[in-house]
């Protein structure tokens, strides 16, 4: 659809007339497929981001488990040191 607008403006002081001619055209819109291409690229980026973050959370769990195991080992070692100190104290008292 094409619309043509002509506007005339007259200056009362000088009597000059100014004419503005505007043509508005609604052309046929054709998609070149770039919208689909951008959508596919975004979808791939979202899927890749999901896999990256899901793998990160798995490594976080593994790291947390390793820290818990190390803390447990330290606790066991402290218990053994405490038992050894108690045995040493008992041996001193009996002599």
Secondary structure, DSSP 8 states (H G I E B T S, - for coil): -EEEEEEEEE-TTT--EEEEEEEEE-------SHHHHHHHHHHHHHHHHHHHHHHHHHHHHHHHHHHHHHHHHHHHHHHHHHHHHHHHHHHHHH-
